Amino acid sequence: MTETEFLDLADSTLSAIETALDRLTDEDRIDVECSRSGNVLEIEFLHNSSKVIVNSQAAMQELWVAARSGGFHYRYVDGKWIDTRDGTELFDALSQIATEQSGGSPVIVSTNP
């Protein structure tokens, strides 16, 4: 994949994450505030001020996630962002991370409304 293709894909993925979290906030299922600056998406959990950072790394063609539970790297493989260590899919991992950091009921971060 070219750098331009990667940047477009990463941008659309960050937008999809932000849209999914905004939808969950609107539905009162989670209380987060998202802010985006270029290739960095910052997700703040308002009840405890914890944060998750998702950013693209063009040189590595990866998305990186920093959360309380650790740091994770994802590569695009067969139409999905896959963790380079354990094979977890990005949106599944973000669901687990959001559930843990929100301290509430299970949260499903998905591109499906």
C-alpha positions in Angstrom: 0.0 0.0 0.0 1.3 3.5 -0.8 1.8 6.1 1.8 -1.2 8.1 0.4 -3.4 5.0 0.5 -2.3 4.3 4.1 -3.0 7.9 5.1 -6.5 7.9 3.5 -7.3 4.5 5.2 -6.0 5.7 8.6 -7.9 8.9 8.3 -11.2 7.1 7.5 -10.6 4.7 10.4 -9.9 7.5 12.9 -13.1 9.2 11.7 -15.1 5.9 12.1 -13.8 5.5 15.6 -14.8 9.1 16.5 -18.2 8.7 14.9 -18.9 5.4 16.7 -18.0 7.0 20.1 -20.0 10.1 19.4 -23.0 7.8 18.6 -22.5 5.9 21.9 -22.3 9.2 23.8 -25.5 10.5 22.1 -27.2 7.2 23.2 -26.0 7.8 26.8 -24.1 4.5 26.7 -20.7 6.1 27.4 -19.5 9.5 28.4 -16.5 10.5 26.3 -15.2 13.5 24.5 -13.2 13.0 21.3 -10.7 15.5 20.0 -8.8 15.1 16.8 -5.7 16.8 15.6 -4.3 15.5 12.3 -3.4 11.9 12.7 -4.1 11.8 16.5 -7.5 11.0 18.1 -7.7 11.7 21.8 -10.6 10.0 23.7 -11.2 11.3 27.2 -13.5 9.4 29.6 -15.2 12.2 31.4 -16.1 10.5 34.7 -12.4 9.7 35.5 -10.4 11.9 33.1 -8.6 8.8 31.7 -7.6 8.9 28.1 -7.0 6.7 25.1 -4.9 7.9 22.2 -5.2 6.5 18.7 -2.8 7.7 16.1 -1.4 6.7 12.7 2.2 5.9 12.1 2.8 6.3 8.4 6.4 5.1 8.4 5.3 1.8 9.9 1.8 1.8 8.2 0.3 1.1 11.6 -2.3 2.5 13.9 -1.1 2.8 17.5 -3.3 2.8 20.6 -2.2 3.9 24.0 -4.6 3.1 26.9 -4.4 2.3 30.6 -4.0 -1.4 29.7 -1.0 -0.7 27.5 0.2 0.2 24.0 -0.9 -1.6 20.9 0.1 -1.6 17.3 -2.3 -2.5 14.4 -1.6 -3.3 10.8 -4.2 -3.5 8.0 -4.5 -7.1 7.0 -7.3 -8.6 4.8 -9.6 -5.6 5.4 -9.1 -5.3 9.1 -6.7 -3.6 11.5 -5.0 -6.5 13.4 -2.9 -6.3 16.5 0.7 -7.2 15.6 1.2 -9.2 18.8 -2.0 -11.1 19.5 -4.2 -10.8 16.3 -7.0 -8.9 18.0 -9.1 -6.7 15.7 -8.9 -3.0 16.4 -12.6 -2.3 17.0 -12.9 -5.4 19.3 -9.9 -4.1 21.3 -11.3 -0.6 21.5 -14.6 -2.1 22.8 -12.7 -3.9 25.6 -10.6 -0.8 26.4 -13.7 1.5 26.5 -15.5 -1.0 28.7 -12.5 -1.1 31.1 -11.9 2.6 31.2 -15.5 3.7 31.4 -16.0 1.5 34.4 -19.6 0.8 33.3 -21.5 -1.8 31.4 -20.0 -3.4 28.3 -19.3 -1.0 25.4 -19.3 -2.1 21.8 -17.3 0.3 19.5 -18.5 -0.5 16.0 -18.9 1.0 12.6 -22.4 -0.4 12.4 -25.1 1.9 13.7 
